[in-house]
Amino acid sequence: MAAPEAWRARSCWFCEVAAATTMEATSREAAPAKSSASGPSAPPALFELCGRAVSAHMGVLESGVWALPGPILQSILPLLNIYYLERIEETALKKGLSTQAIWRRLWDELMKTRPSSLESVTCWRAKFMEAFFSHVLRGTIDVSSDKRLCDQRFSPLLHSSRHVRQLTICNMLQGATELVAEPNRRVLETLASSLHTLKFRHLLFSDVAAQQSLRQLLHQLIHHGAVSQVSLYSWPVPESALFILILTMSAGFWQPGPGSLPCRLCGEASRGRAPSRDEGSLLLGSRRPRRDAAERCAAALMATRRKSEVKQMPRAVPPSRVTRRSTQESLTIGGTDSKLYLPATSYEASGTKQPSAPAAASSASSSTSSKRAPASSASQPKSLKRFKRAAGKKGPRTRQGSGAESEDLYDFVFIVAGEKEDGEEMEIGEVACGALDGSDPSCLGLPALEASQRFRSISTLELFTVPLSTEAALTLCHLLSSWVSLESLTLSYNGLGSNIFRLLDSLRALSGHAGCRLRALHLSDLFSPLPILELTRAIVRALPLLRVLSIRVDHPSQRDNPAVPENAGPPGHIIGDEEIPENCLEQLEMGFPRGAQPAPLLCSVLKASGSLQQLSLDSATFASPQDFGLVLQTLKEYNLSLKRLSFHDMNLADCQSEVLFLLKNLTLQEITFSFCRLFEKRPVQFLPEMVAAMKGNSTLKGLRLPGNRLGNAGLLALADVFSEDSSSSLCQLDISSNCIKPDGLLEFAKRLERWGRGAFGHLRLFQNWLDQDAVTAREAIRRLRATCHVVSDSWDSTQAFADYVSTM
């Protein structure tokens, strides 16, 4: 009896509030009603007046509202502001009530944007609060403009921060300074536990204060938080200092900036602790003392003195086609006993000998070098040249406090981006000390890492349309070489160029660590100094434990340049038909540039990928149908685990026999022929053969044929796959962009009904000519929905006149 009594008590309390509210509202509205020229308006309902009063006094009535019966509470929920609506969520769920419709309406009315059709929103409350947090942080929404957003008892940032899973920082790092301010300390602490993805979009040049704020923000969110993914988008002119800051912090390194307060979360014990061998030595390499100002000046003097000698030194091959070997060179300056030890990187062509040292070399220097570094006697070290500020650096560099020495070293040793002097082009690799071989990280523009502490790092790094200078590429490669926590790496249109060889070196070094977790690599660019298949082979050899590899090159390799030796390549470069060790690839996606691809190279990758389950080839061109058949034969013999095979934008009009071989011999679950001109030739003869092959294939469950000019005749022929005498298990069919008209689709639906096949799954009909007869199209779709789930659109077929002519 306790429950009914409590229910009645709460109902009576609610009625008392309603009565008091009604009397108050009536007295307020009486005067305006008398003076209204058009007569009094209809007064609000009693229940609505009560709900408004309860919503306005939730600070006092909240506990009582939570205890209201479900039917009453359901009517009050739409009247609450977002803060109390969020707080009451758990109670509403316990009473069997859902707030999703309310949050969706709030999204439509306040955010005024439509989510992407590809996005599946599972929780509108979380989506709204996350977007609300970002708008408040950037100042793009005025919370005082709507009573549903304004409540003096709550902080908009703090209340919504626990729902933020993804945060985007744009332009001039707006929001970073606000988040690290002392009044928002609790907001930042909440973000540290809730935030998983941090994105940077359209960054611009920033000042020192903004970068210092970002440093503290990244330290809190990554090193002491739960952020596992950092993504950078659309940064046409990256600021080197800011880019390197984001990379090093993402890799787990932390050193407070000049004048910044110590991190209270690090603790007194860890603030003065240098990185242990387990934490930092793998990334830092051999930690030699940082050179002081005198040594830097000595290096500059030595570079000037040896300038004439360097011009006479023979060059073996371009630096992009060489192997590197770390050496140490001991130099005597000005005839004194003071010595400067500079790491020198010697280069030698693959399979060739290093040229001998010039006769003009000093005997004293040679003898000293032989004592200090005998390993370098066989190779002639390169000399330092004059440095210039890297591209993208605007204005003078700001130097403050203890950071001045680091900045000097940064300018002198590292910023050497491809300067041409006296007609001779210099690569930064000739000056940078073999950092990937573990010499001296300060030569890579990372002088501060020697004194940095090591914390947790992210597992996913994505760089989209962020051009990488040699400076930035060296930094990235140096960090990657021991970034063992990294699980997924995406480099999309970064203009790597010859830096791809350094990337391969770093990936090879990373793979050598026992704790390497890198399992997914996505690489795409406009150009590549290596042909795409050779690049794929090199990546697979460097990362044998890789599970997912997606690689795309839009334009042909520069290998066609006669100035580049054909037999030159980076360390581990694969030449000829050298076999690839077995790897763990499960998914391989390749986007090819124009031009015929050598099928044997692709086959060598497939042979070594016995665990491959998904293969996608985009824009691949082979010299002959026989080469395409060789690839399919390799798949049959070596890739028995293959489940999904996709071809996109490939001319398969002359490969119909190979397609039939694929359907008859490969035990696939899904095949995609997207815009492959499959039925361009001999459609009358080929379609029955293809249907017969599919009827005998019991493993195929999905067939995607978008953009192949199937037409009504082809669709009706394809309907025979679902006939009674078929053993096909096909349950997903995509016939988008195939010039299908409503009458043909209606006949297709009738044949399915006639055979009584029953529901077979999904049917996609995007971008077909169904608008030519809307009535017939609706009837066809109605019949089809009795057997399958139909997905279509309202596409304007007048855009496809060329395809129509081709199928007449």
CORTASUL-V898180 format. One record per residue. N is the residue number from 0. RES is the residue in one small letter. OMEGA is omega in degrees with one decimal (999 if undefined). Layout:
BEGIN
n->[N | N]
res->[RES | RES]
omega->[OMEGA | OMEGA]
END
This chain:
BEGIN
n->[0 | 1 | 2 | 3 | 4 | 5 | 6 | 7 | 8 | 9 | 10 | 11 | 12 | 13 | 14 | 15 | 16 | 17 | 18 | 19 | 20 | 21 | 22 | 23 | 24 | 25 | 26 | 27 | 28 | 29 | 30 | 31 | 32 | 33 | 34 | 35 | 36 | 37 | 38 | 39 | 40 | 41 | 42 | 43 | 44 | 45 | 46 | 47 | 48 | 49 | 50 | 51 | 52 | 53 | 54 | 55 | 56 | 57 | 58 | 59 | 60 | 61 | 62 | 63 | 64 | 65 | 66 | 67 | 68 | 69 | 70 | 71 | 72 | 73 | 74 | 75 | 76 | 77 | 78 | 79 | 80 | 81 | 82 | 83 | 84 | 85 | 86 | 87 | 88 | 89 | 90 | 91 | 92 | 93 | 94 | 95 | 96 | 97 | 98 | 99 | 100 | 101 | 102 | 103 | 104 | 105 | 106 | 107 | 108 | 109 | 110 | 111 | 112 | 113 | 114 | 115 | 116 | 117 | 118 | 119 | 120 | 121 | 122 | 123 | 124 | 125 | 126 | 127 | 128 | 129 | 130 | 131 | 132 | 133 | 134 | 135 | 136 | 137 | 138 | 139 | 140 | 141 | 142 | 143 | 144 | 145 | 146 | 147 | 148 | 149 | 150 | 151 | 152 | 153 | 154 | 155 | 156 | 157 | 158 | 159 | 160 | 161 | 162 | 163 | 164 | 165 | 166 | 167 | 168 | 169 | 170 | 171 | 172 | 173 | 174 | 175 | 176 | 177 | 178 | 179 | 180 | 181 | 182 | 183 | 184 | 185 | 186 | 187 | 188 | 189 | 190 | 191 | 192 | 193 | 194 | 195 | 196 | 197 | 198 | 199 | 200 | 201 | 202 | 203 | 204 | 205 | 206 | 207 | 208 | 209 | 210 | 211 | 212 | 213 | 214 | 215 | 216 | 217 | 218 | 219 | 220 | 221 | 222 | 223 | 224 | 225 | 226 | 227 | 228 | 229 | 230 | 231 | 232 | 233 | 234 | 235 | 236 | 237 | 238 | 239 | 240 | 241 | 242 | 243 | 244 | 245 | 246 | 247 | 248 | 249 | 250 | 251 | 252 | 253 | 254 | 255 | 256 | 257 | 258 | 259 | 260 | 261 | 262 | 263 | 264 | 265 | 266 | 267 | 268 | 269 | 270 | 271 | 272 | 273 | 274 | 275 | 276 | 277 | 278 | 279 | 280 | 281 | 282 | 283 | 284 | 285 | 286 | 287 | 288 | 289 | 290 | 291 | 292 | 293 | 294 | 295 | 296 | 297 | 298 | 299 | 300 | 301 | 302 | 303 | 304 | 305 | 306 | 307 | 308 | 309 | 310 | 311 | 312 | 313 | 314 | 315 | 316 | 317 | 318 | 319 | 320 | 321 | 322 | 323 | 324 | 325 | 326 | 327 | 328 | 329 | 330 | 331 | 332 | 333 | 334 | 335 | 336 | 337 | 338 | 339 | 340 | 341 | 342 | 343 | 344 | 345 | 346 | 347 | 348 | 349 | 350 | 351 | 352 | 353 | 354 | 355 | 356 | 357 | 358 | 359 | 360 | 361 | 362 | 363 | 364 | 365 | 366 | 367 | 368 | 369 | 370 | 371 | 372 | 373 | 374 | 375 | 376 | 377 | 378 | 379 | 380 | 381 | 382 | 383 | 384 | 385 | 386 | 387 | 388 | 389 | 390 | 391 | 392 | 393 | 394 | 395 | 396 | 397 | 398 | 399 | 400 | 401 | 402 | 403 | 404 | 405 | 406 | 407 | 408 | 409 | 410 | 411 | 412 | 413 | 414 | 415 | 416 | 417 | 418 | 419 | 420 | 421 | 422 | 423 | 424 | 425 | 426 | 427 | 428 | 429 | 430 | 431 | 432 | 433 | 434 | 435 | 436 | 437 | 438 | 439 | 440 | 441 | 442 | 443 | 444 | 445 | 446 | 447 | 448 | 449 | 450 | 451 | 452 | 453 | 454 | 455 | 456 | 457 | 458 | 459 | 460 | 461 | 462 | 463 | 464 | 465 | 466 | 467 | 468 | 469 | 470 | 471 | 472 | 473 | 474 | 475 | 476 | 477 | 478 | 479 | 480 | 481 | 482 | 483 | 484 | 485 | 486 | 487 | 488 | 489 | 490 | 491 | 492 | 493 | 494 | 495 | 496 | 497 | 498 | 499 | 500 | 501 | 502 | 503 | 504 | 505 | 506 | 507 | 508 | 509 | 510 | 511 | 512 | 513 | 514 | 515 | 516 | 517 | 518 | 519 | 520 | 521 | 522 | 523 | 524 | 525 | 526 | 527 | 528 | 529 | 530 | 531 | 532 | 533 | 534 | 535 | 536 | 537 | 538 | 539 | 540 | 541 | 542 | 543 | 544 | 545 | 546 | 547 | 548 | 549 | 550 | 551 | 552 | 553 | 554 | 555 | 556 | 557 | 558 | 559 | 560 | 561 | 562 | 563 | 564 | 565 | 566 | 567 | 568 | 569 | 570 | 571 | 572 | 573 | 574 | 575 | 576 | 577 | 578 | 579 | 580 | 581 | 582 | 583 | 584 | 585 | 586 | 587 | 588 | 589 | 590 | 591 | 592 | 593 | 594 | 595 | 596 | 597 | 598 | 599 | 600 | 601 | 602 | 603 | 604 | 605 | 606 | 607 | 608 | 609 | 610 | 611 | 612 | 613 | 614 | 615 | 616 | 617 | 618 | 619 | 620 | 621 | 622 | 623 | 624 | 625 | 626 | 627 | 628 | 629 | 630 | 631 | 632 | 633 | 634 | 635 | 636 | 637 | 638 | 639 | 640 | 641 | 642 | 643 | 644 | 645 | 646 | 647 | 648 | 649 | 650 | 651 | 652 | 653 | 654 | 655 | 656 | 657 | 658 | 659 | 660 | 661 | 662 | 663 | 664 | 665 | 666 | 667 | 668 | 669 | 670 | 671 | 672 | 673 | 674 | 675 | 676 | 677 | 678 | 679 | 680 | 681 | 682 | 683 | 684 | 685 | 686 | 687 | 688 | 689 | 690 | 691 | 692 | 693 | 694 | 695 | 696 | 697 | 698 | 699 | 700 | 701 | 702 | 703 | 704 | 705 | 706 | 707 | 708 | 709 | 710 | 711 | 712 | 713 | 714 | 715 | 716 | 717 | 718 | 719 | 720 | 721 | 722 | 723 | 724 | 725 | 726 | 727 | 728 | 729 | 730 | 731 | 732 | 733 | 734 | 735 | 736 | 737 | 738 | 739 | 740 | 741 | 742 | 743 | 744 | 745 | 746 | 747 | 748 | 749 | 750 | 751 | 752 | 753 | 754 | 755 | 756 | 757 | 758 | 759 | 760 | 761 | 762 | 763 | 764 | 765 | 766 | 767 | 768 | 769 | 770 | 771 | 772 | 773 | 774 | 775 | 776 | 777 | 778 | 779 | 780 | 781 | 782 | 783 | 784 | 785 | 786 | 787 | 788 | 789 | 790 | 791 | 792 | 793 | 794 | 795 | 796 | 797 | 798 | 799 | 800 | 801 | 802 | 803 | 804 | 805 | 806 | 807]
res->[m | a | a | p | e | a | w | r | a | r | s | c | w | f | c | e | v | a | a | a | t | t | m | e | a | t | s | r | e | a | a | p | a | k | s | s | a | s | g | p | s | a | p | p | a | l | f | e | l | c | g | r | a | v | s | a | h | m | g | v | l | e | s | g | v | w | a | l | p | g | p | i | l | q | s | i | l | p | l | l | n | i | y | y | l | e | r | i | e | e | t | a | l | k | k | g | l | s | t | q | a | i | w | r | r | l | w | d | e | l | m | k | t | r | p | s | s | l | e | s | v | t | c | w | r | a | k | f | m | e | a | f | f | s | h | v | l | r | g | t | i | d | v | s | s | d | k | r | l | c | d | q | r | f | s | p | l | l | h | s | s | r | h | v | r | q | l | t | i | c | n | m | l | q | g | a | t | e | l | v | a | e | p | n | r | r | v | l | e | t | l | a | s | s | l | h | t | l | k | f | r | h | l | l | f | s | d | v | a | a | q | q | s | l | r | q | l | l | h | q | l | i | h | h | g | a | v | s | q | v | s | l | y | s | w | p | v | p | e | s | a | l | f | i | l | i | l | t | m | s | a | g | f | w | q | p | g | p | g | s | l | p | c | r | l | c | g | e | a | s | r | g | r | a | p | s | r | d | e | g | s | l | l | l | g | s | r | r | p | r | r | d | a | a | e | r | c | a | a | a | l | m | a | t | r | r | k | s | e | v | k | q | m | p | r | a | v | p | p | s | r | v | t | r | r | s | t | q | e | s | l | t | i | g | g | t | d | s | k | l | y | l | p | a | t | s | y | e | a | s | g | t | k | q | p | s | a | p | a | a | a | s | s | a | s | s | s | t | s | s | k | r | a | p | a | s | s | a | s | q | p | k | s | l | k | r | f | k | r | a | a | g | k | k | g | p | r | t | r | q | g | s | g | a | e | s | e | d | l | y | d | f | v | f | i | v | a | g | e | k | e | d | g | e | e | m | e | i | g | e | v | a | c | g | a | l | d | g | s | d | p | s | c | l | g | l | p | a | l | e | a | s | q | r | f | r | s | i | s | t | l | e | l | f | t | v | p | l | s | t | e | a | a | l | t | l | c | h | l | l | s | s | w | v | s | l | e | s | l | t | l | s | y | n | g | l | g | s | n | i | f | r | l | l | d | s | l | r | a | l | s | g | h | a | g | c | r | l | r | a | l | h | l | s | d | l | f | s | p | l | p | i | l | e | l | t | r | a | i | v | r | a | l | p | l | l | r | v | l | s | i | r | v | d | h | p | s | q | r | d | n | p | a | v | p | e | n | a | g | p | p | g | h | i | i | g | d | e | e | i | p | e | n | c | l | e | q | l | e | m | g | f | p | r | g | a | q | p | a | p | l | l | c | s | v | l | k | a | s | g | s | l | q | q | l | s | l | d | s | a | t | f | a | s | p | q | d | f | g | l | v | l | q | t | l | k | e | y | n | l | s | l | k | r | l | s | f | h | d | m | n | l | a | d | c | q | s | e | v | l | f | l | l | k | n | l | t | l | q | e | i | t | f | s | f | c | r | l | f | e | k | r | p | v | q | f | l | p | e | m | v | a | a | m | k | g | n | s | t | l | k | g | l | r | l | p | g | n | r | l | g | n | a | g | l | l | a | l | a | d | v | f | s | e | d | s | s | s | s | l | c | q | l | d | i | s | s | n | c | i | k | p | d | g | l | l | e | f | a | k | r | l | e | r | w | g | r | g | a | f | g | h | l | r | l | f | q | n | w | l | d | q | d | a | v | t | a | r | e | a | i | r | r | l | r | a | t | c | h | v | v | s | d | s | w | d | s | t | q | a | f | a | d | y | v | s | t | m]
omega->[-175.8 | -176.9 | 177.1 | 178.7 | 178.3 | 179.3 | -179.6 | -179.6 | 179.4 | 178.4 | 178.4 | 177.7 | 179.3 | 179.3 | 177.2 | 177.1 | -179.4 | -179.0 | 179.9 | -179.4 | -179.5 | 179.4 | -179.2 | -179.2 | -179.2 | 179.9 | -180.0 | -173.6 | -176.9 | -178.4 | 177.9 | -178.3 | -179.0 | -176.2 | -178.2 | -179.4 | -176.2 | 179.4 | -178.2 | 175.7 | -178.3 | -179.1 | 177.9 | 178.2 | -178.3 | -177.7 | 179.7 | 177.1 | 179.1 | 179.9 | 178.0 | 180.0 | 178.7 | 179.6 | -178.5 | -177.9 | -178.4 | 177.4 | 180.0 | -172.0 | -171.2 | -177.5 | 177.8 | 178.4 | 179.8 | -176.9 | 179.5 | 175.3 | -176.2 | -178.2 | 179.5 | -178.9 | -179.0 | 179.8 | -179.8 | -174.2 | -179.2 | -177.6 | -177.9 | 172.2 | -171.0 | -176.4 | 178.4 | 175.6 | 177.6 | -178.0 | -175.5 | -174.7 | -176.6 | 178.3 | 179.3 | 179.3 | 178.7 | 178.6 | 178.0 | -178.7 | 178.6 | 178.0 | -174.9 | -179.9 | 179.3 | 179.0 | 177.8 | 178.2 | 176.1 | 178.1 | -177.5 | -174.7 | -173.6 | 179.5 | 173.8 | 174.0 | -179.6 | 178.5 | 179.0 | 179.3 | 178.6 | -177.0 | 176.9 | -177.1 | 179.8 | -179.1 | -178.9 | 177.2 | -179.5 | -179.5 | -179.9 | -176.3 | 177.7 | 177.5 | 178.1 | 177.6 | -178.7 | -180.0 | 179.1 | -179.0 | -179.0 | -178.6 | -178.6 | 176.7 | -179.7 | -176.3 | -179.7 | -177.5 | -177.6 | -177.0 | 177.5 | -179.0 | -172.0 | 174.7 | -174.9 | -177.6 | -176.0 | 172.4 | -178.1 | -179.2 | -176.5 | -175.5 | -177.4 | -172.3 | -176.8 | 177.4 | -175.1 | 175.1 | -176.8 | -177.8 | -179.5 | 176.8 | -172.2 | 167.1 | -174.6 | 179.5 | 178.4 | 178.6 | -178.1 | -180.0 | -179.1 | -175.9 | -178.2 | 177.3 | -175.9 | 178.3 | -179.0 | -178.3 | 179.6 | 176.5 | -179.3 | 177.4 | 177.7 | 177.9 | -178.2 | -179.7 | -175.9 | -172.3 | 179.1 | -175.6 | 178.1 | -176.7 | 174.7 | -178.5 | 172.0 | -179.8 | 176.8 | 178.7 | -175.8 | 179.7 | -176.0 | -178.9 | 179.2 | 178.5 | 177.4 | 176.0 | 178.2 | 178.2 | 179.5 | 179.9 | 179.8 | 178.3 | -179.1 | -172.9 | -177.6 | -174.1 | -179.9 | -176.2 | -175.1 | 179.5 | -179.1 | -177.6 | 174.8 | -178.1 | 176.5 | -176.0 | 165.9 | 177.9 | -170.8 | -179.0 | -176.6 | 172.6 | -170.1 | -177.3 | 180.0 | 179.8 | -180.0 | 176.5 | -179.6 | -178.9 | -176.0 | 176.8 | 178.0 | 178.7 | 174.0 | -178.5 | -177.5 | 170.1 | -178.0 | 178.6 | -179.4 | 176.0 | -178.6 | 179.6 | 178.1 | 179.2 | -177.5 | -179.4 | -177.3 | -179.4 | -177.7 | -175.5 | -175.0 | -176.8 | -178.8 | -175.5 | 174.4 | -179.7 | 175.8 | -179.9 | -179.6 | -175.8 | -167.1 | -172.1 | -179.6 | -177.7 | -175.8 | -176.3 | 178.5 | -173.6 | 176.4 | -179.6 | 178.3 | -178.2 | 179.2 | -175.4 | -179.6 | -179.9 | 178.9 | 177.5 | 178.5 | 178.3 | 178.9 | 177.7 | -180.0 | 178.7 | -179.8 | -177.1 | -175.2 | -176.6 | -178.9 | 179.9 | -177.5 | -177.8 | -178.6 | -177.1 | 179.2 | 176.5 | -175.9 | -179.4 | 175.1 | -175.4 | -178.5 | -178.3 | -172.8 | 170.3 | -176.1 | 178.6 | -177.3 | 178.5 | 175.8 | 180.0 | 176.5 | -175.4 | 174.9 | -173.0 | 171.8 | 178.0 | 179.0 | -178.8 | 178.6 | -173.5 | 179.9 | -179.0 | 179.8 | 174.4 | 179.8 | 179.6 | 179.2 | -176.6 | 174.6 | -179.7 | 179.6 | 177.7 | 179.4 | 179.8 | 178.3 | 179.0 | -178.5 | -179.4 | -180.0 | -176.9 | -177.5 | -178.5 | -177.8 | 179.9 | 179.4 | 178.8 | -178.7 | -178.7 | 178.7 | 180.0 | -178.1 | 178.8 | -175.1 | -174.9 | -179.1 | -178.4 | -176.2 | -176.0 | -178.0 | -177.6 | -179.2 | -179.3 | 176.8 | -178.5 | 175.4 | 175.7 | -178.1 | -175.9 | 174.4 | -178.9 | -176.3 | 177.6 | -179.9 | 177.9 | -177.9 | 173.6 | -179.4 | 179.5 | -179.8 | -179.7 | -179.4 | 170.8 | -176.1 | -179.7 | -176.3 | -179.3 | 178.4 | -179.2 | 177.3 | 179.6 | 178.2 | -179.9 | -169.5 | -170.9 | -165.0 | -171.4 | -174.8 | -167.5 | 167.1 | -179.6 | 175.3 | -179.1 | -179.2 | 175.6 | -177.6 | -176.7 | -178.7 | 176.1 | 179.6 | 178.2 | 179.6 | -178.1 | -176.8 | -179.8 | -170.8 | -173.9 | 179.6 | 175.2 | 173.2 | -178.1 | -172.9 | -177.6 | -179.8 | 178.6 | 178.3 | -179.0 | -179.9 | -176.3 | -174.8 | -176.7 | -178.7 | -179.0 | -176.3 | 171.5 | -177.1 | -180.0 | 179.2 | -178.7 | -177.3 | 179.2 | -179.1 | 178.6 | -178.8 | 177.0 | -178.2 | 176.9 | 174.6 | -178.4 | -177.9 | 171.7 | 177.7 | 177.3 | -178.1 | -179.5 | 177.6 | 177.8 | 179.9 | -178.1 | 179.6 | 178.4 | -178.4 | -171.9 | 176.7 | 178.6 | -169.3 | -180.0 | -176.8 | -178.9 | -177.9 | -179.3 | 177.6 | 176.3 | -172.9 | 175.9 | -179.2 | 178.8 | -176.7 | -177.6 | -178.9 | 176.3 | 176.4 | 178.5 | 175.9 | 177.1 | 177.7 | 177.3 | -177.8 | 177.8 | 177.1 | 177.8 | 177.9 | -179.4 | 179.9 | 178.5 | -177.7 | -177.7 | -178.3 | -178.8 | -176.7 | -177.3 | -178.8 | 178.8 | 178.1 | -174.7 | 177.9 | -179.0 | 178.6 | -177.2 | 174.2 | 177.5 | 176.4 | 170.5 | -170.2 | -179.6 | 175.7 | 176.4 | 178.0 | 178.5 | -179.6 | 179.1 | -179.0 | 177.0 | -178.5 | -177.1 | -177.5 | 180.0 | -179.6 | 179.4 | -176.5 | 176.9 | 175.6 | -174.6 | -177.9 | 173.8 | -172.5 | -175.2 | -176.1 | -179.7 | 175.3 | 177.9 | 178.8 | 179.1 | -176.8 | 179.9 | -179.1 | -179.8 | -178.1 | -175.6 | 179.7 | 179.1 | -179.3 | 176.2 | -179.2 | -179.0 | -174.1 | -178.6 | 177.7 | -174.4 | 179.4 | -176.0 | 177.5 | 176.7 | -179.8 | -178.4 | -175.8 | -177.6 | 174.4 | -179.6 | -179.1 | 177.6 | -176.7 | 174.8 | -169.9 | 169.8 | 179.1 | -179.3 | -179.1 | -179.6 | 178.4 | -177.3 | -179.5 | 179.1 | 176.7 | 179.3 | 179.2 | 176.0 | -178.9 | 179.6 | -179.2 | -176.3 | -177.0 | -179.8 | -175.1 | 179.7 | -177.8 | -179.9 | 179.1 | 178.4 | -176.7 | 176.3 | 178.8 | 177.4 | 178.9 | -175.5 | -176.6 | 174.1 | 178.7 | 177.2 | 175.9 | 176.3 | 176.9 | 177.4 | 179.8 | 177.6 | 177.4 | 177.8 | -179.7 | -172.9 | -169.8 | -175.3 | -176.1 | 180.0 | -176.7 | -178.5 | -176.2 | -179.1 | -175.3 | 173.1 | -179.1 | 176.3 | 176.5 | 178.7 | -179.5 | -179.2 | -179.9 | -176.9 | -176.1 | 177.8 | 177.9 | 177.0 | 176.7 | 175.9 | -180.0 | -176.7 | -176.1 | -168.2 | -178.7 | -179.1 | -177.9 | 174.6 | -178.2 | 178.3 | 178.2 | 170.1 | -174.2 | 179.7 | -176.8 | 177.4 | -170.8 | -175.5 | -178.5 | -178.4 | 176.1 | -177.9 | -178.5 | 180.0 | -172.7 | -176.3 | 177.4 | 178.3 | 179.3 | 179.1 | 179.0 | 178.3 | -179.4 | 178.7 | 177.9 | -179.0 | -175.6 | -178.3 | -175.9 | -179.0 | -178.6 | 177.9 | -179.8 | -176.6 | -178.9 | 172.8 | 179.7 | 176.0 | -178.9 | 179.4 | 179.5 | -178.4 | 179.0 | 178.6 | 179.3 | 175.9 | -179.8 | 179.7 | -179.0 | 177.2 | -177.1 | -178.7 | -175.4 | -177.9 | -178.6 | 175.0 | -178.7 | 176.4 | -175.4 | -179.8 | 177.0 | -176.7 | 178.1 | -179.4 | 179.3 | 175.3 | -177.2 | 174.8 | -179.1 | -179.0 | -177.3 | -178.1 | 177.1 | 178.7 | 178.2 | 178.0 | 176.6 | 178.8 | 179.9 | 179.2 | 176.5 | 176.9 | -177.3 | -178.7 | 176.5 | -176.0 | -176.9 | -177.0 | 179.2 | 172.3 | -171.3 | 175.6 | -179.1 | -174.1 | -174.7 | 171.1 | 169.9 | -171.0 | -175.5 | 179.9 | -179.2 | 177.2 | -172.7 | -177.9 | 179.3 | 179.7 | 178.5 | 178.6 | 179.2 | -179.4 | 177.3 | 178.8 | -178.5 | -178.7 | 173.7 | -177.8 | -176.8 | 175.5 | -174.3 | 176.1 | -177.2 | 179.1 | 177.3 | -174.6 | 178.5 | -173.9 | 179.2 | 179.0 | -172.8 | -177.9 | -179.9 | 177.9 | 179.6 | 179.6 | -176.4 | -178.9 | 179.8 | 999]
END
